């Protein structure tokens, strides 16, 4: 039996941030991880000898600006970042020989866009100027516990009421509408639209624009950094950071149950029979359906909350293809040769068609791809003159079987061959990760979903993971949801774990009584309808 102040379930980036934050406060922290190694969806391996492959996530623009990651000072613990010569490019079709790219200098990006369409270069520079004006309060708003206060207050003071409302409208726009309002040429539009597709929100749906805008501005402002030596080096630095603060890590032992007494989480039990007592808190870096559906006793979860979680929607399944290439990729468009991230397979209209296939249950014949040139981004990933690369795309919800995944992987190969004739001839190693493989490697990636649940508006903000449960606090005292199922959602930023740790620290001791009481009252209020009856009943 282990007796500690806090147990953190899971060692993904959110769990690692939570562990380090609590340990920094002087708490005894035990991190319990089901897999043999830490990292969750931030891990790497040599799938092909001599080629380092990132198994899940690969580029980390959100980490570069996240208060959770930056606050750990990981560079002091061995982390080194590397950057591709260009952050990203987007080929609009297989015969695109002049794909637009984001250069390190915004003036160069603007000049390239102006060459294609007069006026778009000026529009790009105006967008960059706006970004620099609002960047800090906007990031504070996006990465604060819900509801955010300081970020919106600063935006209001800085912009005034009218322009703050204009900004709110702009950020809520569908990505397609946003791109068309900003730019005249398709070349400029697809730079934003491709970034919007890093989430699972259709380009014609409200709220899809904010992801496209944020990632596009980060690409121009910070680039898309990668850890030197592989994604696993980011995890390794986070583990070393937690160990320095005193956190202890227990691997290869899945938590099977959370013990609850008198409405309070008091510890966890594991598959090996271990029992961890938690004097102060349990932080769960697991999916919301797993937390409320299997880890907690049935009597500890209200029927209303269980009903809400039955409506929980996962993001679309991922198929990832890892490549070891004997030489650099023979792109039809030479501009893509220095881009770390490449978007392929769809122009403006093509993205809508691709999303329509996913919505209607069709395995796309010509899938839109996110493609990573990892050796271009970090020369340590493979021998000189070669390339370690990957592509990932999506299957429709409910279509995650291995046969469909293999079919889609073959179509990924075909898209790459069309954009880079001769691509198939330089492949010396190829490993497909199907949805079933992703979930087997990380139980939080249910059905191959990598975002912790859909990023669409009906499951964001106050609705994430369910109505009235947008904060890290749960209806069980001493239990905090610190995974990407919580606000602000998916991405390697660690903020979900940071929010959970801060909530646990604030609630501890006599001074936390009022906070706990208020949080419980708000959860109760938002989960009930008129006269105390649950909504929908």
C-alpha positions as CSV (number, residue, x, y, z in Angstrom):
1,X,0.0,0.0,0.0
2,X,1.3,3.5,-1.0
3,X,0.2,6.5,1.0
4,X,0.7,9.8,-0.9
5,X,-0.8,13.3,-1.1
6,X,-2.0,12.8,-4.7
7,X,-2.3,10.1,-7.3
8,X,-2.1,11.1,-11.0
9,X,-3.7,8.4,-13.3
10,X,-1.8,8.4,-16.6
11,X,1.4,9.9,-17.8
12,X,0.4,11.8,-20.9
13,X,1.5,15.4,-21.1
14,X,-1.4,16.5,-19.0
15,X,-0.7,14.0,-16.3
16,X,3.0,14.9,-16.3
17,X,2.2,18.6,-16.0
18,X,-0.2,17.9,-13.1
19,X,2.4,15.8,-11.3
20,X,5.2,18.3,-11.6
21,X,2.9,21.2,-10.5
22,X,1.7,19.3,-7.4
23,X,5.2,18.1,-6.5
24,X,6.4,21.7,-6.8
25,X,3.9,22.6,-4.1
26,X,5.5,20.1,-1.8
27,X,3.0,17.3,-2.3
28,X,4.0,13.6,-2.4
29,X,2.8,12.5,-5.9
30,X,2.5,9.1,-7.4
31,X,2.0,8.8,-11.2
32,X,0.4,5.5,-12.2
33,X,0.7,4.5,-15.9
34,X,-0.7,1.5,-17.7
35,X,2.0,1.4,-20.4
36,X,5.6,0.4,-19.9
37,X,6.8,4.0,-20.6
38,X,5.5,7.5,-20.0
39,X,4.2,9.9,-22.6
40,X,0.7,9.0,-23.7
41,X,0.5,10.3,-27.2
42,X,3.9,11.9,-27.1
43,X,6.3,9.0,-27.8
44,X,8.8,7.9,-30.5
45,X,10.5,4.8,-31.5
46,X,12.6,3.2,-34.3
47,X,10.0,1.4,-36.3
48,X,12.6,1.0,-39.0
49,X,16.2,0.7,-37.9
50,X,18.0,4.0,-38.1
51,X,14.8,6.0,-38.6
52,X,13.2,7.7,-35.6
53,X,9.4,7.8,-35.9
54,X,7.0,9.8,-33.7
55,X,4.2,7.4,-32.9
56,X,1.4,9.9,-32.4
57,X,1.9,13.7,-32.2
58,X,5.0,15.2,-33.9
59,X,4.9,19.0,-34.2
60,X,4.3,21.2,-31.1
61,X,3.2,24.8,-31.9
62,X,0.8,24.8,-28.9
63,X,3.6,23.6,-26.6
64,X,5.7,26.6,-27.6
65,X,3.1,29.1,-26.2
66,X,1.4,27.0,-23.5
67,X,1.8,28.4,-20.0
68,X,1.8,24.8,-18.7
69,X,4.7,23.7,-20.8
70,X,6.7,26.9,-20.7
71,X,6.3,27.1,-17.0
72,X,8.3,23.9,-16.5
73,X,11.5,25.2,-18.1
74,X,12.1,21.9,-19.9
75,X,15.1,23.3,-21.7
76,X,16.9,23.2,-18.3
77,X,16.1,19.4,-18.2
78,X,17.6,18.5,-21.6
79,X,14.9,19.4,-24.1
80,X,16.1,21.0,-27.4
81,X,13.8,22.2,-30.1
82,X,14.4,22.0,-33.8
83,X,12.7,23.8,-36.7
84,X,12.2,23.1,-40.4
85,X,13.3,25.8,-42.8
86,X,9.6,26.5,-43.5
87,X,6.8,25.8,-41.1
88,X,4.3,24.4,-43.6
89,X,3.0,24.2,-47.1
90,X,-0.2,23.3,-48.8
91,X,-0.5,21.6,-52.3
92,X,-3.9,22.3,-53.7
93,X,-3.9,19.5,-56.2
94,X,-1.7,16.7,-57.5
95,X,-0.5,18.9,-60.3
96,X,0.2,21.9,-58.1
97,X,3.8,23.0,-59.0
98,X,3.7,26.2,-57.0
99,X,2.3,25.3,-53.6
100,X,2.0,28.2,-51.1
101,X,4.2,28.0,-48.0
102,X,4.7,29.9,-44.8
103,X,8.2,31.3,-44.7
104,X,10.0,32.2,-41.4
105,X,9.8,35.9,-42.2
106,X,6.2,37.1,-42.5
107,X,7.3,39.6,-45.2
108,X,8.5,36.8,-47.4
109,X,5.2,34.9,-46.9
110,X,3.3,38.1,-47.7
111,X,5.4,38.8,-50.8
112,X,4.7,35.3,-52.1
113,X,1.0,35.7,-51.6
114,X,1.1,39.2,-53.2
115,X,2.8,37.7,-56.2
116,X,-0.2,35.3,-56.6
117,X,-2.9,37.8,-55.9
118,X,-2.5,41.6,-55.4
119,X,-3.9,42.5,-52.0
120,X,-3.4,39.2,-50.3
121,X,0.1,40.1,-49.2
122,X,-1.2,43.3,-47.4
123,X,-4.0,41.2,-45.9
124,X,-1.5,38.7,-44.5
125,X,0.6,41.5,-42.9
126,X,-2.6,43.0,-41.4
127,X,-3.5,39.7,-39.9
128,X,0.0,39.3,-38.4
129,X,-0.3,42.8,-36.9
130,X,-3.7,42.0,-35.4
131,X,-2.2,38.7,-34.0
132,X,0.7,40.5,-32.3
133,X,-1.8,42.9,-30.7
134,X,-4.1,40.2,-29.2
135,X,-1.8,37.2,-28.9
136,X,-1.1,37.3,-25.2
137,X,-4.7,37.9,-24.0
138,X,-6.1,35.5,-26.6
139,X,-3.8,32.7,-25.5
140,X,-4.6,33.5,-21.9
141,X,-8.3,33.2,-22.8
142,X,-7.9,29.9,-24.6
143,X,-5.7,28.3,-22.0
144,X,-7.4,29.4,-18.8
145,X,-9.9,27.4,-16.7
146,X,-13.5,27.9,-17.8
147,X,-14.8,30.5,-17.6
148,X,-11.8,32.6,-18.4
149,X,-11.7,36.1,-16.8
150,X,-8.3,37.8,-17.2
151,X,-7.9,37.2,-20.9
152,X,-11.3,38.5,-21.9
153,X,-11.0,41.5,-19.5
154,X,-7.7,42.5,-21.0
155,X,-9.1,42.1,-24.6
156,X,-12.0,44.3,-23.6
157,X,-9.7,47.0,-22.1
158,X,-7.4,46.8,-25.1
159,X,-9.9,46.7,-27.9
160,X,-13.0,48.3,-26.5
161,X,-16.5,46.7,-26.6
162,X,-17.1,47.1,-30.3
163,X,-13.8,45.6,-31.5
164,X,-14.0,42.8,-28.9
165,X,-17.3,41.8,-30.3
166,X,-15.9,41.9,-33.8
167,X,-13.1,39.7,-32.7
168,X,-15.5,37.2,-31.0
169,X,-17.5,37.0,-34.3
170,X,-14.3,36.5,-36.3
171,X,-13.1,33.6,-34.1
172,X,-16.5,31.9,-34.2
173,X,-16.6,32.0,-38.0
174,X,-16.5,28.8,-40.0
175,X,-13.0,28.4,-41.4
176,X,-14.2,28.6,-45.0
177,X,-16.0,31.8,-44.3
178,X,-13.0,33.2,-42.4
179,X,-10.6,32.4,-45.2
180,X,-12.9,34.0,-47.8
181,X,-13.3,37.1,-45.8
182,X,-9.6,37.5,-45.4
183,X,-8.1,36.6,-48.8
184,X,-9.0,36.7,-52.5
185,X,-6.8,33.8,-53.7
186,X,-7.1,30.1,-53.0
187,X,-3.4,30.0,-52.3
188,X,-3.7,32.2,-49.3
189,X,-7.0,30.6,-48.2
190,X,-5.7,27.0,-48.0
191,X,-2.9,28.0,-45.7
192,X,-5.6,28.8,-43.1
193,X,-8.0,26.0,-44.1
194,X,-5.5,23.2,-43.9
195,X,-4.6,24.3,-40.4
196,X,-8.3,24.3,-39.5
197,X,-8.4,20.6,-40.4
198,X,-6.0,19.7,-37.6
199,X,-9.3,19.6,-35.6
200,X,-12.3,17.6,-36.6
201,X,-14.7,20.5,-37.1
202,X,-16.1,20.8,-40.6
203,X,-14.8,23.8,-42.5
204,X,-18.4,25.1,-42.9
205,X,-19.2,24.8,-39.2
206,X,-19.1,27.6,-36.7
207,X,-15.9,27.6,-34.6
208,X,-13.7,25.8,-37.1
209,X,-12.0,29.1,-38.0
210,X,-10.4,29.6,-34.6
211,X,-8.1,26.5,-34.9
212,X,-7.1,27.6,-38.5
213,X,-6.4,31.1,-37.3
214,X,-4.4,30.0,-34.2
215,X,-2.2,27.4,-35.9
216,X,-1.6,29.7,-38.9
217,X,-0.5,32.5,-36.7
218,X,1.7,30.2,-34.6
219,X,3.3,28.8,-37.8
220,X,4.2,32.3,-38.8
221,X,5.1,33.6,-35.4
222,X,6.9,30.6,-33.8
223,X,7.1,27.9,-36.5
224,X,6.2,24.3,-35.8
225,X,8.9,23.1,-33.4
226,X,9.9,19.4,-32.9
227,X,12.0,17.9,-30.0
228,X,15.4,17.0,-31.2
229,X,15.7,13.2,-31.2
230,X,12.0,12.5,-31.3
231,X,8.8,13.3,-29.5
232,X,9.9,11.0,-26.7
233,X,12.5,13.6,-25.8
234,X,9.7,16.0,-24.8
235,X,8.2,13.3,-22.5
236,X,11.6,12.4,-21.1
237,X,12.3,16.1,-20.2
238,X,8.9,16.3,-18.5
239,X,9.6,13.1,-16.5
240,X,13.0,14.4,-15.4
241,X,11.3,17.7,-14.4
242,X,8.7,15.9,-12.2
243,X,11.4,13.6,-10.7
244,X,13.4,16.7,-9.7
245,X,10.4,18.0,-7.8
246,X,9.9,14.6,-6.1
247,X,7.2,12.9,-8.2
248,X,7.4,9.1,-8.4
249,X,6.4,7.1,-11.4
250,X,4.9,3.6,-11.5
251,X,4.7,2.0,-15.0
252,X,3.0,-1.1,-16.6
253,X,0.2,-1.1,-14.0
254,X,-3.3,0.1,-15.1
255,X,-5.6,1.8,-12.6
256,X,-8.7,-0.3,-12.5
257,X,-10.8,1.6,-9.9
258,X,-11.0,4.8,-7.9
259,X,-12.0,4.4,-4.2
260,X,-14.7,6.8,-3.0
261,X,-15.7,7.2,0.6
262,X,-18.4,9.6,1.8
263,X,-18.4,11.3,-1.6
264,X,-14.6,11.8,-1.7
265,X,-11.9,10.1,-3.8
266,X,-9.5,8.6,-1.4
267,X,-7.2,6.4,-3.6
268,X,-6.9,4.0,-6.5
269,X,-6.5,0.3,-7.1
270,X,-4.5,-1.2,-10.0
271,X,-4.4,-4.3,-12.1
272,X,-1.4,-5.7,-10.2
273,X,-3.3,-5.4,-6.9
274,X,-1.5,-2.3,-5.7
275,X,-3.4,0.2,-3.6
276,X,-2.6,3.9,-3.5
277,X,-4.1,6.0,-0.8
278,X,-4.6,9.7,-1.8
279,X,-4.7,12.0,1.2
280,X,-5.5,15.1,-0.9
281,X,-6.4,14.5,-4.5
282,X,-6.7,12.1,-7.4
283,X,-6.1,13.7,-10.9
284,X,-7.3,11.6,-13.8
285,X,-5.5,12.0,-17.1
286,X,-8.0,9.6,-18.7
287,X,-11.0,10.1,-21.0
288,X,-14.2,11.3,-19.4
289,X,-16.1,8.1,-20.5
290,X,-13.5,6.0,-18.8
291,X,-13.4,8.0,-15.7
292,X,-17.2,8.1,-15.1
293,X,-18.0,4.8,-16.9
294,X,-15.6,2.3,-15.5
295,X,-13.1,3.7,-12.9
296,X,-15.7,5.2,-10.5
297,X,-18.2,3.1,-8.5
298,X,-21.6,3.2,-10.1
299,X,-23.1,4.7,-6.9
300,X,-20.6,7.6,-7.1
301,X,-21.9,8.9,-10.4
302,X,-25.3,10.4,-10.8
303,X,-27.7,9.0,-13.4
304,X,-27.8,12.4,-15.0
305,X,-24.1,12.6,-15.5
306,X,-24.1,9.0,-16.9
307,X,-26.8,10.1,-19.4
308,X,-24.8,13.1,-20.4
309,X,-21.7,11.0,-21.1
310,X,-23.7,8.6,-23.3
311,X,-23.9,11.6,-25.7
312,X,-20.1,12.1,-25.5
313,X,-18.8,12.2,-29.1
314,X,-15.3,11.1,-30.1
315,X,-13.4,12.7,-32.9
316,X,-12.9,10.8,-36.1
317,X,-10.5,7.8,-36.2
318,X,-7.0,8.3,-37.3
319,X,-4.9,6.2,-39.7
320,X,-1.2,7.0,-39.6
321,X,1.4,5.7,-42.1
322,X,5.1,6.0,-41.1
323,X,7.7,6.0,-43.8
324,X,11.5,5.4,-44.0
325,X,12.7,7.0,-47.2
326,X,16.0,6.4,-48.9
327,X,16.2,10.0,-50.1
328,X,14.4,13.3,-49.9
329,X,10.9,13.5,-51.3
330,X,10.7,14.4,-55.1
331,X,7.9,16.9,-54.7
332,X,6.2,18.1,-57.9
333,X,6.2,21.5,-56.2
334,X,9.8,22.4,-55.1
335,X,8.5,24.8,-52.5
336,X,7.4,21.9,-50.3
337,X,11.0,20.5,-49.9
338,X,11.8,22.6,-46.9
339,X,8.4,22.5,-45.2
340,X,8.1,20.5,-42.0
341,X,4.4,20.1,-42.2
342,X,2.7,19.6,-45.6
343,X,-1.0,19.5,-46.3
344,X,-2.0,17.4,-49.3
345,X,-4.9,16.1,-51.3
346,X,-7.5,18.9,-51.2
347,X,-8.1,22.5,-52.3
348,X,-10.7,24.8,-50.9
349,X,-13.7,22.8,-52.3
350,X,-11.9,19.5,-51.9
351,X,-11.7,20.0,-48.1
352,X,-15.5,20.2,-48.0
353,X,-15.9,17.1,-50.2
354,X,-13.5,15.2,-48.0
355,X,-15.3,16.2,-44.8
356,X,-18.6,15.2,-46.5
357,X,-17.2,11.7,-47.1
358,X,-16.4,11.4,-43.4
359,X,-19.8,12.7,-42.4
360,X,-21.6,10.3,-44.6
361,X,-19.5,7.2,-43.7
362,X,-17.5,6.9,-46.9
363,X,-13.8,5.9,-46.8
364,X,-12.4,8.8,-48.9
365,X,-11.0,7.9,-52.2
366,X,-8.6,10.9,-52.3
367,X,-8.0,11.7,-48.6
368,X,-6.7,15.0,-47.3
369,X,-3.4,14.3,-45.5
370,X,-1.3,15.9,-42.9
371,X,2.3,15.0,-43.8
372,X,5.4,15.4,-41.7
373,X,9.0,15.6,-43.0
374,X,10.7,14.9,-39.8
375,X,14.3,14.7,-40.9
376,X,13.8,18.1,-42.7
377,X,12.6,19.4,-39.3
378,X,15.3,17.6,-37.2
379,X,18.4,16.1,-38.9
380,X,18.9,13.6,-36.1
381,X,15.8,11.6,-37.2
382,X,17.5,9.6,-40.0
383,X,20.8,9.3,-41.9
384,X,21.9,12.3,-44.0
385,X,20.2,12.5,-47.3
386,X,17.2,10.3,-46.2
387,X,13.9,11.2,-44.7
388,X,11.8,9.9,-41.8
389,X,8.2,10.9,-42.6
390,X,4.6,10.1,-41.8
391,X,1.1,10.9,-43.0
392,X,-2.1,10.8,-41.2
393,X,-5.7,11.1,-42.2
394,X,-9.1,10.1,-40.9
395,X,-11.8,7.5,-41.3
396,X,-15.5,8.3,-40.7
397,X,-16.9,7.8,-37.2
398,X,-17.9,4.3,-36.7
399,X,-15.6,3.0,-39.5
400,X,-12.5,2.0,-37.6
401,X,-12.0,-1.6,-38.7
402,X,-8.6,-2.8,-39.9
403,X,-9.7,-3.5,-43.4
404,X,-10.9,0.0,-44.0
405,X,-7.8,1.3,-42.3
406,X,-5.5,-0.7,-44.7
407,X,-7.6,0.5,-47.7
408,X,-7.2,4.1,-46.6
409,X,-3.5,3.6,-46.0
410,X,-3.1,2.5,-49.6
411,X,-4.9,5.6,-50.8
412,X,-2.5,7.7,-48.7
413,X,0.3,6.1,-50.7
414,X,-1.4,7.0,-53.9
415,X,-1.9,10.7,-52.9
416,X,1.8,10.9,-52.0
417,X,2.8,9.4,-55.3
418,X,0.6,11.8,-57.2
419,X,2.1,14.8,-55.5
420,X,5.7,13.4,-55.6
421,X,6.1,11.1,-58.6
422,X,8.6,8.4,-57.6
423,X,7.7,8.5,-54.0
424,X,6.9,4.8,-53.8
425,X,10.3,3.9,-55.2
426,X,12.2,5.5,-52.3
427,X,10.2,3.8,-49.5
428,X,12.5,1.4,-47.6
429,X,10.2,0.9,-44.7
430,X,6.5,1.4,-44.1
431,X,4.5,0.9,-40.9
432,X,0.7,1.5,-40.7
433,X,-0.9,2.5,-37.4
434,X,-4.6,1.6,-37.6
435,X,-7.2,2.9,-35.1
436,X,-7.0,-0.5,-33.3
437,X,-3.2,-0.1,-33.0
438,X,-3.5,3.4,-31.6
439,X,-6.0,2.4,-28.9
440,X,-3.8,-0.6,-28.0
441,X,-0.9,1.7,-27.4
442,X,-2.9,4.2,-25.5
443,X,-6.3,3.4,-24.0
444,X,-7.3,7.1,-24.2
445,X,-7.2,7.0,-28.0
446,X,-10.6,5.3,-28.1
447,X,-11.3,4.0,-31.6
448,X,-8.2,5.9,-32.9
449,X,-9.5,9.3,-31.8
450,X,-6.6,11.5,-30.8
451,X,-8.3,14.7,-29.6
452,X,-10.0,13.4,-26.4
453,X,-13.4,14.0,-28.0
454,X,-14.7,16.1,-30.8
455,X,-13.6,19.8,-30.9
456,X,-17.0,20.9,-32.3
457,X,-18.9,23.6,-30.4
458,X,-21.4,21.3,-28.9
459,X,-18.6,19.6,-26.9
460,X,-16.3,22.6,-26.1
461,X,-16.3,25.3,-23.4
462,X,-19.1,24.8,-20.9
463,X,-20.1,21.6,-22.7
464,X,-16.8,19.7,-22.4
465,X,-17.0,16.9,-21.5
466,X,-20.6,17.4,-20.7
467,X,-23.0,20.2,-19.8
468,X,-22.0,21.9,-16.6
469,X,-18.7,20.0,-16.1
470,X,-16.3,22.4,-17.9
471,X,-13.9,22.8,-15.0
472,X,-11.4,20.3,-13.7
473,X,-13.5,19.8,-10.5
474,X,-15.8,16.8,-10.7
475,X,-18.9,16.0,-8.6
476,X,-16.7,13.8,-6.4
477,X,-14.7,15.7,-3.9
478,X,-10.9,15.4,-4.3
479,X,-11.2,14.1,-7.9
480,X,-10.1,16.2,-10.9
481,X,-10.4,15.5,-14.6
482,X,-7.0,16.5,-16.1
483,X,-7.2,15.0,-19.6
484,X,-7.9,16.3,-23.0
485,X,-11.6,15.4,-22.4
486,X,-11.6,18.5,-20.2
487,X,-11.5,22.1,-21.2
488,X,-9.6,23.4,-23.3
489,X,-9.4,20.1,-25.0
490,X,-6.9,18.3,-27.3
491,X,-3.4,19.2,-28.3
492,X,0.0,18.9,-26.5
493,X,-0.3,22.0,-24.3
494,X,-0.7,20.4,-20.8
495,X,-3.2,23.0,-19.7
496,X,-5.9,20.4,-18.8
497,X,-3.4,18.9,-16.3
498,X,-2.3,22.3,-15.1
499,X,-5.9,23.3,-14.5
500,X,-6.6,20.1,-12.5
501,X,-3.5,20.6,-10.4
502,X,-4.3,24.2,-9.6
503,X,-7.9,23.2,-8.7
504,X,-6.6,20.6,-6.3
505,X,-4.2,23.0,-4.7
506,X,-6.9,25.7,-4.3
507,X,-9.3,23.2,-2.8
508,X,-6.9,21.8,-0.2
509,X,-7.3,22.8,3.4
510,X,-9.8,25.1,5.2
511,X,-9.4,27.8,2.7
512,X,-10.6,25.5,-0.1
513,X,-13.9,24.9,1.6
514,X,-15.7,27.8,-0.1
515,X,-14.2,26.9,-3.5
516,X,-15.3,23.3,-3.2
517,X,-18.8,24.3,-2.1
518,X,-19.2,26.8,-4.9
519,X,-18.0,24.4,-7.6
520,X,-20.4,21.7,-6.3
521,X,-23.3,24.2,-6.3
522,X,-22.6,25.3,-9.9
523,X,-22.3,21.7,-11.1
524,X,-25.6,20.9,-9.5
525,X,-27.3,24.0,-10.9
526,X,-26.1,23.5,-14.5
527,X,-27.1,19.8,-14.5
528,X,-30.7,20.5,-13.5
529,X,-33.6,22.1,-15.3
530,X,-36.6,24.0,-14.0
531,X,-37.7,23.1,-10.5
532,X,-34.6,21.0,-10.0
533,X,-35.5,18.5,-12.7
534,X,-32.7,17.4,-15.1
535,X,-32.9,18.9,-18.5
536,X,-34.1,16.5,-21.2
537,X,-36.3,14.4,-18.9
